[in-house]
Amino acid sequence: MLGRLIILSIILSATLGLIAQNWLQNAETRVVTNLPYNVTVVNGISMRGFADQLVNEGLLEEKWSFLFWARYRNLSSSLKAGEYKIPANATMNDLLHLVTSGQVIDYPVTFIEGWNFKQLREALAKQKNLTQTIGKMNDEAIMKAIGAEGQYPEGRFYPDTYHYTANMTDLDILRQAYGKMERLLSYEWGKRAPDLPLKNKSEALTLASIIEKETGTEIERPLIAGVFINRLRKGILLQTDPTVIYGMGDSYNGNIRRKDLRKDTPYNTYTRTGLPPTPIAMPGGKAIKAALHPAPTDALYFVAKGDGTHYFSSSLREHNNAVNKYQINRRKNYSSSKPLQTNKREGRASE
């Protein structure tokens, strides 16, 4: 009798072993989706909770096979939060490997050189897969939330492409962009040319933002910087239209009138000497470098030639001649206003 029980036990064990082996082999090839599918692993979810989620989303018929397979692979505690793209014809094994790999989907958001903070906020608000938290926050609250309390936000975020995952917030992106600008600005400030008429990094950032708005031509940025540095040293009004536009705010409609140049605001460099109180846009790295390494020049003026470049002049007479030559049929843009010489001896920096 005992021998018969032993034989039955051996047969049963062998049968169960074959069943388990077949099941495990099937788990490796069992298809969970025939089409690509995105699945999200939320922060703090357990493997059991995630298996319930997979059943609810129709990827699994029952959860126990997935839980057993995760335990068999010693991955029951290895889930990594994020959004994953499951490829077509993925097996249960593929799915388990993916959600424990950390290879989450990321999404890009790009901040463009020359944007202002309002445009940056609008770009963040359009990101559908980014958790929105700043919609009802004012600028002061945002700066406090990223650890920069008391700072004006304009120009403080580095223009670049940033990548985020489904579990990130708009504040996470702002912290990255703010930190990158701080690091770059500090680095360039430490290598700045000697004897610049700039008191601190904030003034350098402000000058860089003006340079960014004045030209998109890389080779000219150091020359543009040289003109503004010369005017700062001589105490001459900067007379640069982008600052006036910034001071006009939402009232700017694409054209500057003579009365706009005369209307005093903290940002009107036709009525106030020196730099405006804050940056007017996000400068890129090349504009920051130009502001701190201006080209040696005696030029005090520049005028757009209509081909994306400028003509630089060291005297008002030469500048006026260049204006007559290049600006007769100029387009209506931010530099479309006619020459306004509040001081005939000095003249405008740019046209």
Secondary structure as a PSIPRED ss2 file (coil, helix, strand):
# PSIPRED VFORMAT (PSIPRED V4.0)

   1 M C   1.000  0.000  0.000
   2 L H   0.000  1.000  0.000
   3 G H   0.000  1.000  0.000
   4 R H   0.000  1.000  0.000
   5 L H   0.000  1.000  0.000
   6 I H   0.000  1.000  0.000
   7 I H   0.000  1.000  0.000
   8 L H   0.000  1.000  0.000
   9 S H   0.000  1.000  0.000
  10 I H   0.000  1.000  0.000
  11 I H   0.000  1.000  0.000
  12 L H   0.000  1.000  0.000
  13 S H   0.000  1.000  0.000
  14 A H   0.000  1.000  0.000
  15 T H   0.000  1.000  0.000
  16 L H   0.000  1.000  0.000
  17 G H   0.000  1.000  0.000
  18 L H   0.000  1.000  0.000
  19 I H   0.000  1.000  0.000
  20 A H   0.000  1.000  0.000
  21 Q H   0.000  1.000  0.000
  22 N H   0.000  1.000  0.000
  23 W H   0.000  1.000  0.000
  24 L H   0.000  1.000  0.000
  25 Q H   0.000  1.000  0.000
  26 N H   0.000  1.000  0.000
  27 A H   0.000  1.000  0.000
  28 E H   0.000  1.000  0.000
  29 T H   0.000  1.000  0.000
  30 R C   1.000  0.000  0.000
  31 V E   0.000  0.000  1.000
  32 V E   0.000  0.000  1.000
  33 T E   0.000  0.000  1.000
  34 N C   1.000  0.000  0.000
  35 L C   1.000  0.000  0.000
  36 P C   1.000  0.000  0.000
  37 Y E   0.000  0.000  1.000
  38 N E   0.000  0.000  1.000
  39 V E   0.000  0.000  1.000
  40 T E   0.000  0.000  1.000
  41 V E   0.000  0.000  1.000
  42 V C   1.000  0.000  0.000
  43 N C   1.000  0.000  0.000
  44 G C   1.000  0.000  0.000
  45 I C   1.000  0.000  0.000
  46 S C   1.000  0.000  0.000
  47 M H   0.000  1.000  0.000
  48 R H   0.000  1.000  0.000
  49 G H   0.000  1.000  0.000
  50 F H   0.000  1.000  0.000
  51 A H   0.000  1.000  0.000
  52 D H   0.000  1.000  0.000
  53 Q H   0.000  1.000  0.000
  54 L H   0.000  1.000  0.000
  55 V H   0.000  1.000  0.000
  56 N H   0.000  1.000  0.000
  57 E C   1.000  0.000  0.000
  58 G C   1.000  0.000  0.000
  59 L C   1.000  0.000  0.000
  60 L C   1.000  0.000  0.000
  61 E C   1.000  0.000  0.000
  62 E C   1.000  0.000  0.000
  63 K C   1.000  0.000  0.000
  64 W H   0.000  1.000  0.000
  65 S H   0.000  1.000  0.000
  66 F H   0.000  1.000  0.000
  67 L H   0.000  1.000  0.000
  68 F H   0.000  1.000  0.000
  69 W H   0.000  1.000  0.000
  70 A H   0.000  1.000  0.000
  71 R H   0.000  1.000  0.000
  72 Y H   0.000  1.000  0.000
  73 R C   1.000  0.000  0.000
  74 N C   1.000  0.000  0.000
  75 L C   1.000  0.000  0.000
  76 S C   1.000  0.000  0.000
  77 S C   1.000  0.000  0.000
  78 S C   1.000  0.000  0.000
  79 L C   1.000  0.000  0.000
  80 K C   1.000  0.000  0.000
  81 A C   1.000  0.000  0.000
  82 G E   0.000  0.000  1.000
  83 E E   0.000  0.000  1.000
  84 Y E   0.000  0.000  1.000
  85 K E   0.000  0.000  1.000
  86 I E   0.000  0.000  1.000
  87 P C   1.000  0.000  0.000
  88 A C   1.000  0.000  0.000
  89 N C   1.000  0.000  0.000
  90 A E   0.000  0.000  1.000
  91 T E   0.000  0.000  1.000
  92 M H   0.000  1.000  0.000
  93 N H   0.000  1.000  0.000
  94 D H   0.000  1.000  0.000
  95 L H   0.000  1.000  0.000
  96 L H   0.000  1.000  0.000
  97 H H   0.000  1.000  0.000
  98 L H   0.000  1.000  0.000
  99 V H   0.000  1.000  0.000
 100 T C   1.000  0.000  0.000
 101 S C   1.000  0.000  0.000
 102 G C   1.000  0.000  0.000
 103 Q C   1.000  0.000  0.000
 104 V C   1.000  0.000  0.000
 105 I C   1.000  0.000  0.000
 106 D C   1.000  0.000  0.000
 107 Y E   0.000  0.000  1.000
 108 P E   0.000  0.000  1.000
 109 V E   0.000  0.000  1.000
 110 T E   0.000  0.000  1.000
 111 F C   1.000  0.000  0.000
 112 I C   1.000  0.000  0.000
 113 E C   1.000  0.000  0.000
 114 G C   1.000  0.000  0.000
 115 W C   1.000  0.000  0.000
 116 N C   1.000  0.000  0.000
 117 F H   0.000  1.000  0.000
 118 K H   0.000  1.000  0.000
 119 Q H   0.000  1.000  0.000
 120 L H   0.000  1.000  0.000
 121 R H   0.000  1.000  0.000
 122 E H   0.000  1.000  0.000
 123 A H   0.000  1.000  0.000
 124 L H   0.000  1.000  0.000
 125 A H   0.000  1.000  0.000
 126 K C   1.000  0.000  0.000
 127 Q C   1.000  0.000  0.000
 128 K C   1.000  0.000  0.000
 129 N C   1.000  0.000  0.000
 130 L C   1.000  0.000  0.000
 131 T E   0.000  0.000  1.000
 132 Q C   1.000  0.000  0.000
 133 T C   1.000  0.000  0.000
 134 I C   1.000  0.000  0.000
 135 G C   1.000  0.000  0.000
 136 K C   1.000  0.000  0.000
 137 M C   1.000  0.000  0.000
 138 N C   1.000  0.000  0.000
 139 D H   0.000  1.000  0.000
 140 E H   0.000  1.000  0.000
 141 A H   0.000  1.000  0.000
 142 I H   0.000  1.000  0.000
 143 M H   0.000  1.000  0.000
 144 K H   0.000  1.000  0.000
 145 A H   0.000  1.000  0.000
 146 I C   1.000  0.000  0.000
 147 G C   1.000  0.000  0.000
 148 A C   1.000  0.000  0.000
 149 E C   1.000  0.000  0.000
 150 G C   1.000  0.000  0.000
 151 Q C   1.000  0.000  0.000
 152 Y C   1.000  0.000  0.000
 153 P C   1.000  0.000  0.000
 154 E C   1.000  0.000  0.000
 155 G C   1.000  0.000  0.000
 156 R C   1.000  0.000  0.000
 157 F C   1.000  0.000  0.000
 158 Y C   1.000  0.000  0.000
 159 P C   1.000  0.000  0.000
 160 D C   1.000  0.000  0.000
 161 T E   0.000  0.000  1.000
 162 Y E   0.000  0.000  1.000
 163 H E   0.000  0.000  1.000
 164 Y E   0.000  0.000  1.000
 165 T C   1.000  0.000  0.000
 166 A C   1.000  0.000  0.000
 167 N C   1.000  0.000  0.000
 168 M C   1.000  0.000  0.000
 169 T E   0.000  0.000  1.000
 170 D H   0.000  1.000  0.000
 171 L H   0.000  1.000  0.000
 172 D H   0.000  1.000  0.000
 173 I H   0.000  1.000  0.000
 174 L H   0.000  1.000  0.000
 175 R H   0.000  1.000  0.000
 176 Q H   0.000  1.000  0.000
 177 A H   0.000  1.000  0.000
 178 Y H   0.000  1.000  0.000
 179 G H   0.000  1.000  0.000
 180 K H   0.000  1.000  0.000
 181 M H   0.000  1.000  0.000
 182 E H   0.000  1.000  0.000
 183 R H   0.000  1.000  0.000
 184 L H   0.000  1.000  0.000
 185 L H   0.000  1.000  0.000
 186 S H   0.000  1.000  0.000
 187 Y H   0.000  1.000  0.000
 188 E H   0.000  1.000  0.000
 189 W H   0.000  1.000  0.000
 190 G H   0.000  1.000  0.000
 191 K C   1.000  0.000  0.000
 192 R C   1.000  0.000  0.000
 193 A C   1.000  0.000  0.000
 194 P C   1.000  0.000  0.000
 195 D C   1.000  0.000  0.000
 196 L C   1.000  0.000  0.000
 197 P C   1.000  0.000  0.000
 198 L C   1.000  0.000  0.000
 199 K C   1.000  0.000  0.000
 200 N C   1.000  0.000  0.000
 201 K H   0.000  1.000  0.000
 202 S H   0.000  1.000  0.000
 203 E H   0.000  1.000  0.000
 204 A H   0.000  1.000  0.000
 205 L H   0.000  1.000  0.000
 206 T H   0.000  1.000  0.000
 207 L H   0.000  1.000  0.000
 208 A H   0.000  1.000  0.000
 209 S H   0.000  1.000  0.000
 210 I H   0.000  1.000  0.000
 211 I H   0.000  1.000  0.000
 212 E H   0.000  1.000  0.000
 213 K H   0.000  1.000  0.000
 214 E H   0.000  1.000  0.000
 215 T C   1.000  0.000  0.000
 216 G C   1.000  0.000  0.000
 217 T C   1.000  0.000  0.000
 218 E H   0.000  1.000  0.000
 219 I H   0.000  1.000  0.000
 220 E H   0.000  1.000  0.000
 221 R H   0.000  1.000  0.000
 222 P H   0.000  1.000  0.000
 223 L H   0.000  1.000  0.000
 224 I H   0.000  1.000  0.000
 225 A H   0.000  1.000  0.000
 226 G H   0.000  1.000  0.000
 227 V H   0.000  1.000  0.000
 228 F H   0.000  1.000  0.000
 229 I H   0.000  1.000  0.000
 230 N H   0.000  1.000  0.000
 231 R H   0.000  1.000  0.000
 232 L H   0.000  1.000  0.000
 233 R H   0.000  1.000  0.000
 234 K H   0.000  1.000  0.000
 235 G C   1.000  0.000  0.000
 236 I C   1.000  0.000  0.000
 237 L C   1.000  0.000  0.000
 238 L C   1.000  0.000  0.000
 239 Q C   1.000  0.000  0.000
 240 T C   1.000  0.000  0.000
 241 D H   0.000  1.000  0.000
 242 P H   0.000  1.000  0.000
 243 T H   0.000  1.000  0.000
 244 V H   0.000  1.000  0.000
 245 I H   0.000  1.000  0.000
 246 Y H   0.000  1.000  0.000
 247 G H   0.000  1.000  0.000
 248 M H   0.000  1.000  0.000
 249 G H   0.000  1.000  0.000
 250 D H   0.000  1.000  0.000
 251 S H   0.000  1.000  0.000
 252 Y C   1.000  0.000  0.000
 253 N C   1.000  0.000  0.000
 254 G C   1.000  0.000  0.000
 255 N C   1.000  0.000  0.000
 256 I C   1.000  0.000  0.000
 257 R C   1.000  0.000  0.000
 258 R H   0.000  1.000  0.000
 259 K H   0.000  1.000  0.000
 260 D H   0.000  1.000  0.000
 261 L H   0.000  1.000  0.000
 262 R H   0.000  1.000  0.000
 263 K C   1.000  0.000  0.000
 264 D C   1.000  0.000  0.000
 265 T C   1.000  0.000  0.000
 266 P C   1.000  0.000  0.000
 267 Y C   1.000  0.000  0.000
 268 N C   1.000  0.000  0.000
 269 T C   1.000  0.000  0.000
 270 Y C   1.000  0.000  0.000
 271 T C   1.000  0.000  0.000
 272 R C   1.000  0.000  0.000
 273 T C   1.000  0.000  0.000
 274 G C   1.000  0.000  0.000
 275 L C   1.000  0.000  0.000
 276 P C   1.000  0.000  0.000
 277 P C   1.000  0.000  0.000
 278 T C   1.000  0.000  0.000
 279 P C   1.000  0.000  0.000
 280 I C   1.000  0.000  0.000
 281 A C   1.000  0.000  0.000
 282 M C   1.000  0.000  0.000
 283 P C   1.000  0.000  0.000
 284 G C   1.000  0.000  0.000
 285 G H   0.000  1.000  0.000
 286 K H   0.000  1.000  0.000
 287 A H   0.000  1.000  0.000
 288 I H   0.000  1.000  0.000
 289 K H   0.000  1.000  0.000
 290 A H   0.000  1.000  0.000
 291 A H   0.000  1.000  0.000
 292 L H   0.000  1.000  0.000
 293 H C   1.000  0.000  0.000
 294 P C   1.000  0.000  0.000
 295 A C   1.000  0.000  0.000
 296 P C   1.000  0.000  0.000
 297 T C   1.000  0.000  0.000
 298 D C   1.000  0.000  0.000
 299 A C   1.000  0.000  0.000
 300 L C   1.000  0.000  0.000
 301 Y E   0.000  0.000  1.000
 302 F E   0.000  0.000  1.000
 303 V E   0.000  0.000  1.000
 304 A E   0.000  0.000  1.000
 305 K C   1.000  0.000  0.000
 306 G C   1.000  0.000  0.000
 307 D C   1.000  0.000  0.000
 308 G C   1.000  0.000  0.000
 309 T C   1.000  0.000  0.000
 310 H E   0.000  0.000  1.000
 311 Y E   0.000  0.000  1.000
 312 F E   0.000  0.000  1.000
 313 S E   0.000  0.000  1.000
 314 S C   1.000  0.000  0.000
 315 S C   1.000  0.000  0.000
 316 L H   0.000  1.000  0.000
 317 R H   0.000  1.000  0.000
 318 E H   0.000  1.000  0.000
 319 H H   0.000  1.000  0.000
 320 N H   0.000  1.000  0.000
 321 N H   0.000  1.000  0.000
 322 A H   0.000  1.000  0.000
 323 V H   0.000  1.000  0.000
 324 N H   0.000  1.000  0.000
 325 K H   0.000  1.000  0.000
 326 Y H   0.000  1.000  0.000
 327 Q C   1.000  0.000  0.000
 328 I C   1.000  0.000  0.000
 329 N C   1.000  0.000  0.000
 330 R C   1.000  0.000  0.000
 331 R C   1.000  0.000  0.000
 332 K C   1.000  0.000  0.000
 333 N C   1.000  0.000  0.000
 334 Y C   1.000  0.000  0.000
 335 S C   1.000  0.000  0.000
 336 S C   1.000  0.000  0.000
 337 S C   1.000  0.000  0.000
 338 K C   1.000  0.000  0.000
 339 P C   1.000  0.000  0.000
 340 L C   1.000  0.000  0.000
 341 Q C   1.000  0.000  0.000
 342 T C   1.000  0.000  0.000
 343 N C   1.000  0.000  0.000
 344 K C   1.000  0.000  0.000
 345 R C   1.000  0.000  0.000
 346 E C   1.000  0.000  0.000
 347 G C   1.000  0.000  0.000
 348 R C   1.000  0.000  0.000
 349 A C   1.000  0.000  0.000
 350 S E   0.000  0.000  1.000
 351 E C   1.000  0.000  0.000
